[in-house]
Amino acid sequence: MQIDEIAELILTLEGTPIHSYTDNVKNSLIAEKTNITDGNTALEYILDGYKTIIMLQREISNMPGDIADEGTVSQMSDYITLQEKEAWMYRSYLA
């Protein structure tokens, strides 16, 4: 659902969202992991991904007002709140 909302936001701001898996992998700051068979290892990789995503969302939220619009900042804030809670739950599970 978030990916659709982000794509819609990009379109609203007159941008063009990338939409192919290849483009997403090529442009991602999160490395693709393969051949993972252990659940705890998978969760550790997921948590690493959350760290990167939350860091980027914070950067977007902290952009100067003339660059970041209020809607984008609000959307990022909502995502950060949700993802921080999810990351906390995953960390609690691994503890």
OpenMM code with the backbone's topology and positions (N, CA, C; nanometers):
from openmm import Vec3, app, unit

residues = "MET GLN ILE ASP GLU ILE ALA GLU LEU ILE LEU THR LEU GLU GLY THR PRO ILE HIS SER TYR THR ASP ASN VAL LYS ASN SER LEU ILE ALA GLU LYS THR ASN ILE THR ASP GLY ASN THR ALA LEU GLU TYR ILE LEU ASP GLY TYR LYS THR ILE ILE MET LEU GLN ARG GLU ILE SER ASN MET PRO GLY ASP ILE ALA ASP GLU GLY THR VAL SER GLN MET SER ASP TYR ILE THR LEU GLN GLU LYS GLU ALA TRP MET TYR ARG SER TYR LEU ALA".split()
positions = [
    Vec3(0.0813, -0.1186, 0.0000),
    Vec3(0.0000, 0.0000, 0.0000),
    Vec3(0.0864, 0.1261, 0.0000),
    Vec3(0.1926, 0.1284, 0.0794),
    Vec3(0.2767, 0.2476, 0.0843),
    Vec3(0.3394, 0.2776, -0.0513),
    Vec3(0.3751, 0.1736, -0.1238),
    Vec3(0.4382, 0.1982, -0.2534),
    Vec3(0.3420, 0.2680, -0.3485),
    Vec3(0.2128, 0.2318, -0.3418),
    Vec3(0.1127, 0.2995, -0.4236),
    Vec3(0.0970, 0.4447, -0.3814),
    Vec3(0.0942, 0.4689, -0.2508),
    Vec3(0.0800, 0.6054, -0.2005),
    Vec3(0.1987, 0.6912, -0.2412),
    Vec3(0.3179, 0.6344, -0.2356),
    Vec3(0.4377, 0.7092, -0.2736),
    Vec3(0.4359, 0.7381, -0.4230),
    Vec3(0.3979, 0.6393, -0.5035),
    Vec3(0.3885, 0.6612, -0.6483),
    Vec3(0.2861, 0.7705, -0.6794),
    Vec3(0.1734, 0.7676, -0.6100),
    Vec3(0.0716, 0.8711, -0.6301),
    Vec3(0.1240, 1.0088, -0.5894),
    Vec3(0.1990, 1.0139, -0.4807),
    Vec3(0.2568, 1.1407, -0.4365),
    Vec3(0.3540, 1.1933, -0.5411),
    Vec3(0.4386, 1.1059, -0.5950),
    Vec3(0.5337, 1.1473, -0.6993),
    Vec3(0.4583, 1.2014, -0.8203),
    Vec3(0.3518, 1.1327, -0.8605),
    Vec3(0.2711, 1.1793, -0.9739),
    Vec3(0.2044, 1.3133, -0.9435),
    Vec3(0.1554, 1.3285, -0.8196),
    Vec3(0.0928, 1.4532, -0.7790),
    Vec3(0.1908, 1.5695, -0.7892),
    Vec3(0.3166, 1.5423, -0.7588),
    Vec3(0.4205, 1.6448, -0.7641),
    Vec3(0.4821, 1.6555, -0.9036),
    Vec3(0.4137, 1.5936, -1.0012),
    Vec3(0.4510, 1.5985, -1.1429),
    Vec3(0.5822, 1.5284, -1.1732),
    Vec3(0.6131, 1.4264, -1.0945),
    Vec3(0.7297, 1.3429, -1.1206),
    Vec3(0.6879, 1.2138, -1.1880),
    Vec3(0.7847, 1.1299, -1.2156),
    Vec3(0.7584, 0.9995, -1.2752),
    Vec3(0.8195, 0.8926, -1.1858),
    Vec3(0.7357, 0.8147, -1.1191),
    Vec3(0.7905, 0.7099, -1.0326),
    Vec3(0.8485, 0.5956, -1.1155),
    Vec3(0.9550, 0.5356, -1.0650),
    Vec3(1.0045, 0.4157, -1.1313),
    Vec3(0.9092, 0.3031, -1.0959),
    Vec3(0.8946, 0.2072, -1.1862),
    Vec3(0.7927, 0.1064, -1.1622),
    Vec3(0.8360, -0.0355, -1.1941),
    Vec3(0.9514, -0.0540, -1.2520),
    Vec3(0.9926, -0.1911, -1.2820),
    Vec3(1.0803, -0.2448, -1.1694),
    Vec3(1.0752, -0.3753, -1.1499),
    Vec3(1.1571, -0.4393, -1.0472),
    Vec3(1.3049, -0.4112, -1.0736),
    Vec3(1.3462, -0.4201, -1.1980),
    Vec3(1.4864, -0.3971, -1.2344),
    Vec3(1.5304, -0.2566, -1.1949),
    Vec3(1.4477, -0.1564, -1.2247),
    Vec3(1.4825, -0.0190, -1.1885),
    Vec3(1.4873, -0.0012, -1.0370),
    Vec3(1.3944, -0.0650, -0.9667),
    Vec3(1.3944, -0.0552, -0.8205),
    Vec3(1.5209, -0.1158, -0.7612),
    Vec3(1.5600, -0.2329, -0.8093),
    Vec3(1.6811, -0.2982, -0.7582),
    Vec3(1.8042, -0.2141, -0.7919),
    Vec3(1.8095, -0.1619, -0.9126),
    Vec3(1.9246, -0.0830, -0.9574),
    Vec3(1.9412, 0.0459, -0.8765),
    Vec3(1.8300, 0.1068, -0.8368),
    Vec3(1.8339, 0.2352, -0.7670),
    Vec3(1.8256, 0.2242, -0.6157),
    Vec3(1.8101, 0.1041, -0.5641),
    Vec3(1.7904, 0.0849, -0.4209),
    Vec3(1.9203, 0.0989, -0.3419),
    Vec3(1.9081, 0.1533, -0.2231),
    Vec3(2.0213, 0.1572, -0.1302),
    Vec3(2.0231, 0.0328, -0.0420),
    Vec3(1.9231, -0.0525, -0.0592),
    Vec3(1.9133, -0.1768, 0.0173),
    Vec3(1.9505, -0.2908, -0.0763),
    Vec3(2.0543, -0.3632, -0.0407),
    Vec3(2.1022, -0.4718, -0.1256),
    Vec3(2.0061, -0.5899, -0.1229),
    Vec3(1.9887, -0.6508, -0.2381),
    Vec3(1.9068, -0.7712, -0.2471),
    Vec3(1.9804, -0.8872, -0.1806),
    Vec3(1.9085, -0.9642, -0.1029),
    Vec3(1.9655, -1.0815, -0.0359),
    Vec3(1.9022, -1.2062, -0.0962),
    Vec3(1.9818, -1.3091, -0.1145),
    Vec3(1.9298, -1.4328, -0.1729),
    Vec3(1.9711, -1.5521, -0.0883),
    Vec3(1.9035, -1.6637, -0.1109),
    Vec3(1.9350, -1.7910, -0.0450),
    Vec3(1.9329, -1.7823, 0.1072),
    Vec3(1.8389, -1.7111, 0.1608),
    Vec3(1.8249, -1.7005, 0.3057),
    Vec3(1.7251, -1.8068, 0.3497),
    Vec3(1.7693, -1.8930, 0.4389),
    Vec3(1.6815, -2.0003, 0.4864),
    Vec3(1.6521, -1.9908, 0.6355),
    Vec3(1.7188, -1.9015, 0.7048),
    Vec3(1.7004, -1.8856, 0.8489),
    Vec3(1.6142, -1.7628, 0.8761),
    Vec3(1.5065, -1.7801, 0.9512),
    Vec3(1.4142, -1.6712, 0.9796),
    Vec3(1.4769, -1.5550, 1.0539),
    Vec3(1.5620, -1.5844, 1.1533),
    Vec3(1.6260, -1.4760, 1.2282),
    Vec3(1.7192, -1.3944, 1.1399),
    Vec3(1.7904, -1.4615, 1.0512),
    Vec3(1.8776, -1.3901, 0.9570),
    Vec3(1.7937, -1.3004, 0.8667),
    Vec3(1.6814, -1.3522, 0.8205),
    Vec3(1.5923, -1.2730, 0.7360),
    Vec3(1.5439, -1.1483, 0.8107),
    Vec3(1.5056, -1.1648, 0.9372),
    Vec3(1.4605, -1.0503, 1.0152),
    Vec3(1.5721, -0.9475, 1.0362),
    Vec3(1.6943, -0.9937, 1.0533),
    Vec3(1.8067, -0.9008, 1.0671),
    Vec3(1.8244, -0.8184, 0.9401),
    Vec3(1.8100, -0.8815, 0.8236),
    Vec3(1.8184, -0.8088, 0.6974),
    Vec3(1.7021, -0.7114, 0.6824),
    Vec3(1.5840, -0.7526, 0.7253),
    Vec3(1.4678, -0.6640, 0.7212),
    Vec3(1.4927, -0.5420, 0.8096),
    Vec3(1.5467, -0.5637, 0.9286),
    Vec3(1.5774, -0.4522, 1.0187),
    Vec3(1.6808, -0.3578, 0.9584),
    Vec3(1.7809, -0.4118, 0.8901),
    Vec3(1.8790, -0.3265, 0.8215),
    Vec3(1.8094, -0.2408, 0.7157),
    Vec3(1.7154, -0.3024, 0.6446),
    Vec3(1.6399, -0.2281, 0.5440),
    Vec3(1.5571, -0.1170, 0.6061),
    Vec3(1.4926, -0.1472, 0.7187),
    Vec3(1.4156, -0.0445, 0.7888),
    Vec3(1.5046, 0.0727, 0.8278),
    Vec3(1.6250, 0.0447, 0.8765),
    Vec3(1.7166, 0.1531, 0.9155),
    Vec3(1.7407, 0.2470, 0.7979),
    Vec3(1.7660, 0.1900, 0.6822),
    Vec3(1.7922, 0.2703, 0.5631),
    Vec3(1.6687, 0.3502, 0.5229),
    Vec3(1.5541, 0.2844, 0.5208),
    Vec3(1.4304, 0.3512, 0.4798),
    Vec3(1.3964, 0.4658, 0.5748),
    Vec3(1.4041, 0.4401, 0.7048),
    Vec3(1.3718, 0.5440, 0.8029),
    Vec3(1.4695, 0.6603, 0.7926),
    Vec3(1.5973, 0.6317, 0.7701),
    Vec3(1.6964, 0.7378, 0.7542),
    Vec3(1.6597, 0.8267, 0.6346),
    Vec3(1.6239, 0.7654, 0.5229),
    Vec3(1.5875, 0.8422, 0.4040),
    Vec3(1.4593, 0.9222, 0.4257),
    Vec3(1.3629, 0.8622, 0.4938),
    Vec3(1.2382, 0.9336, 0.5218),
    Vec3(1.2639, 1.0536, 0.6127),
    Vec3(1.3536, 1.0388, 0.7081),
    Vec3(1.3885, 1.1523, 0.7949),
    Vec3(1.4551, 1.2639, 0.7133),
    Vec3(1.5405, 1.2259, 0.6198),
    Vec3(1.6038, 1.3264, 0.5335),
    Vec3(1.4989, 1.4034, 0.4541),
    Vec3(1.4006, 1.3310, 0.4000),
    Vec3(1.2930, 1.3961, 0.3254),
    Vec3(1.2132, 1.4884, 0.4168),
    Vec3(1.1821, 1.4415, 0.5370),
    Vec3(1.1036, 1.5205, 0.6314),
    Vec3(1.1763, 1.6462, 0.6754),
    Vec3(1.3089, 1.6429, 0.6751),
    Vec3(1.3881, 1.7571, 0.7218),
    Vec3(1.4340, 1.8495, 0.6103),
    Vec3(1.3851, 1.8286, 0.4891),
    Vec3(1.4216, 1.9177, 0.3789),
    Vec3(1.3641, 2.0557, 0.4061),
    Vec3(1.4329, 2.1573, 0.3584),
    Vec3(1.3810, 2.2934, 0.3787),
    Vec3(1.2408, 2.3073, 0.3206),
    Vec3(1.1621, 2.3955, 0.3796),
    Vec3(1.0238, 2.4145, 0.3388),
    Vec3(1.0041, 2.4463, 0.1920),
    Vec3(1.1026, 2.5085, 0.1279),
    Vec3(1.0854, 2.5416, -0.0130),
    Vec3(1.1056, 2.4210, -0.1038),
    Vec3(1.1564, 2.3103, -0.0478),
    Vec3(1.1760, 2.1887, -0.1270),
    Vec3(1.0682, 2.0863, -0.0939),
    Vec3(1.0484, 2.0590, 0.0337),
    Vec3(0.9519, 1.9570, 0.0771),
    Vec3(0.8162, 2.0228, 0.1022),
    Vec3(0.7127, 1.9661, 0.0443),
    Vec3(0.5792, 2.0191, 0.0683),
    Vec3(0.5204, 1.9559, 0.1937),
    Vec3(0.4202, 2.0188, 0.2469),
    Vec3(0.3606, 1.9737, 0.3731),
    Vec3(0.3038, 1.8327, 0.3635),
    Vec3(0.2427, 1.7990, 0.2500),
    Vec3(0.1857, 1.6661, 0.2315),
    Vec3(0.2915, 1.5573, 0.2359),
    Vec3(0.4056, 1.5825, 0.1725),
    Vec3(0.5153, 1.4855, 0.1719),
    Vec3(0.5704, 1.4667, 0.3128),
    Vec3(0.5925, 1.5763, 0.3830),
    Vec3(0.6454, 1.5691, 0.5189),
    Vec3(0.5494, 1.4919, 0.6086),
    Vec3(0.4200, 1.5182, 0.5959),
    Vec3(0.3198, 1.4486, 0.6762),
    Vec3(0.3184, 1.2995, 0.6448),
    Vec3(0.3248, 1.2659, 0.5168),
    Vec3(0.3241, 1.1250, 0.4770),
    Vec3(0.4482, 1.0540, 0.5299),
    Vec3(0.5641, 1.1170, 0.5202),
    Vec3(0.6870, 1.0554, 0.5707),
    Vec3(0.6792, 1.0372, 0.7215),
    Vec3(0.6229, 1.1347, 0.7914),
    Vec3(0.6094, 1.1250, 0.9366),
    Vec3(0.5227, 1.0056, 0.9753),
    Vec3(0.4125, 0.9871, 0.9034),
    Vec3(0.3258, 0.8723, 0.9299),
    Vec3(0.3999, 0.7413, 0.9065),
    Vec3(0.4759, 0.7344, 0.7976),
    Vec3(0.5505, 0.6121, 0.7660),
    Vec3(0.6573, 0.5838, 0.8706),
    Vec3(0.7282, 0.6887, 0.9133),
    Vec3(0.8330, 0.6706, 1.0140),
    Vec3(0.7728, 0.6133, 1.1420),
    Vec3(0.6609, 0.6681, 1.1861),
    Vec3(0.5955, 0.6189, 1.3076),
    Vec3(0.5604, 0.4711, 1.2945),
    Vec3(0.5016, 0.4333, 1.1835),
    Vec3(0.4621, 0.2951, 1.1597),
    Vec3(0.5836, 0.2029, 1.1520),
    Vec3(0.6840, 0.2427, 1.0785),
    Vec3(0.7996, 0.1562, 1.0576),
    Vec3(0.8882, 0.1462, 1.1806),
    Vec3(0.8957, 0.2513, 1.2597),
    Vec3(0.9702, 0.2409, 1.3854),
    Vec3(0.9038, 0.1392, 1.4782),
    Vec3(0.7715, 0.1375, 1.4808),
    Vec3(0.7005, 0.0403, 1.5635),
    Vec3(0.7238, -0.1011, 1.5116),
    Vec3(0.7170, -0.1200, 1.3799),
    Vec3(0.7408, -0.2525, 1.3224),
    Vec3(0.8838, -0.2990, 1.3527),
    Vec3(0.9804, -0.2092, 1.3376),
    Vec3(1.1196, -0.2448, 1.3661),
    Vec3(1.1357, -0.2821, 1.5135),
    Vec3(1.0719, -0.2073, 1.6023),
    Vec3(1.0777, -0.2388, 1.7456),
    Vec3(1.0229, -0.3786, 1.7715),
    Vec3(0.9109, -0.4126, 1.7061),
    Vec3(0.8519, -0.5452, 1.7267),
    Vec3(0.9452, -0.6549, 1.6757),
    Vec3(1.0083, -0.6337, 1.5621),
    Vec3(1.1043, -0.7330, 1.5096),
    Vec3(1.2239, -0.7471, 1.6031),
    Vec3(1.2764, -0.6338, 1.6528),
    Vec3(1.3907, -0.6403, 1.7454),
    Vec3(1.3508, -0.7146, 1.8732),
    Vec3(1.2302, -0.6900, 1.9214),
    Vec3(1.1816, -0.7585, 2.0417),
    Vec3(1.1729, -0.9092, 2.0178),
    Vec3(1.1299, -0.9478, 1.9001),
    Vec3(1.1212, -1.0891, 1.8669),
    Vec3(1.2600, -1.1533, 1.8662),
    Vec3(1.3580, -1.0825, 1.8135),
    Vec3(1.4937, -1.1388, 1.8042),
    Vec3(1.5655, -1.1421, 1.9383),
    Vec3(1.5208, -1.0585, 2.0318),
    Vec3(1.5903, -1.0493, 2.1619),
    Vec3(1.5744, -1.1740, 2.2443),
] * unit.nanometer
topology = app.Topology()
chain = topology.addChain("A")
for resn in residues:
    res = topology.addResidue(resn, chain)
    for name in ("N", "CA", "C"):
        topology.addAtom(name, app.Element.getBySymbol(name[0]), res)
